[in-house]
Amino acid sequence: MQIVRWIIGVAVFIALLVLSMQNSEPAHLRFFNVISFDAPLIFVVLVAFAIGVALGMLAGAIKVARLKRQLNRLRREHRVHAGAPGPHGAVPGTAPASGPGFERSYRDDG
């Protein structure tokens, strides 16, 4: 898996290198007629790409944080309810040979 990651990384690097060499002409950028500047086109493309990656990672981090909070809440609830015995007073599965598949069958062997 590590080799695949390196191959993909090298391929992306080469693709970005070729893209930057072919798009070196200047681009004029204006932000609401307040700020304007000239920058190479590849710089503009790479900044837009970096902003997109950052926003994607932020969205992923928010989802991971939400799922961690939910998991911790469920673990707390499980710990609270795990120690309580069942409604009949016995904890399920503690008696010898209890549970599914251990039902008694009354048949006549004779």
N, C-alpha and C positions, 0 to 999 in steps of 0.2 A: 504494500500500500504506500509505503514511503517513496518507492521508485515512481509510482504513478503521480504522486504529488509533485515530485521534482520535474517530471516530464511536462506536466501541465504548467508549472511555474515557468519553465524555460520557454515553452511555446507562447505563453502570454507575454513574457518579456520580449521575445523576438517580434511578436506581432505589434507590440507597442513601440518598439524601436523603429520598425519599418513605417508605422503610421506617423511617427514624429518626424522622420526624415522626409516623407512625402508631403506633409502639411506644415511647412515652416513659414508660409506667407503670413503677414500680419493681419490681424482682425481688429476692427474698431468696435469697442464696446461702450455702450452708454447705459447708465442706470438712472432712469426717470429724468433725464436731462440735468442731473445734478453732478454726476461724476462720469467722466469719460476717459478712456485710455486705450492705447494700442497694445496688443499682446499677440504673440504667435498663436496661430489657430490650434496647434497641438496643446498649448498650455490651457486654452479655454476648454478643449475637449477633456483633458485630464482632470481639470478642476471639477467639471461637471460630473465625471465618472467618480471621482473621490467623494463628492458630496452625496451621490447616489449610494455608494457603498456605505458611507457613514450613516445615512438615514436607514438603510436596510439593516445594518447591525444594531442601531438603536431600537428599531421595531422588534428585532429578535430578542434583544436584551430585556425589553419591556415584557414580552411574552414569557420568557424564561423566569423573570422575577414573579410574575403573576402565578405561574404554575408552581414555583417553589413555595409561595405563600399558601396556595391551595393544598399542596402535599403536606406541609407542616401542620395545617389545620386538621386535615384528615388523620394524620398520625397522632395528634393530640386527642382527637375524639376516639380513636381506636384504643389508645392507652387507657382512657377513662372507662370505656365500656368493656375492655378485655378482662379486667379483674372482677367484674360483677358476675355472679353465677346466673344460670338460666332461671326461668320463672318457677321451675319445679324444684330448685335447690341444688341440682347436680350440674356440674360443669360438663358439657358434652365431650365425649371421647376419653374420659378419665377411667371408666370402668374397663376391666379386661375384656377383650373381644367384643367391644361395642362399636357401633357405627355401621355404615352400609356394608352389606355382604355378610354380616354376622347374625342375621336373624335366625331364630330357632325354627326348625321345621319338625313338625310332629308327623312322622310317617311310620308305618308299620313295616319293620324289617323281617318279620317272621313269616 
